[in-house]
């Protein structure tokens, strides 16, 4: 029997997470993409904390209209600015 879409995604995620670990020196970038929005986090797995987060639902980004691709680019730039500002 074939896996459902959710089960397939969980299997892929667990396979990736076996290898990828974020540290304080080199944190992990986690991206979640829904049909309409995009969410990005920078994570330190050793402490189990989210260092930074940005999404297309943030106040400054949600006011700007555009395609999903343009919103994703804006979220990428926003998380990069936050990371540079914090020094991650």
VENBELCOR-V742371 format. One record per helix or strand. SS is the DSSP state (~ for helix, > for strand). FROM is the first residue (numbers start at 1). TO is the last residue. If there is no record, write none. Layout:
# VENBELCOR-V742371
SS_FROM_TO, SS_FROM_TO
This chain:
# VENBELCOR-V742371
~_5_17, >_28_33, >_38_44, >_49_55, ~_59_62, ~_68_86
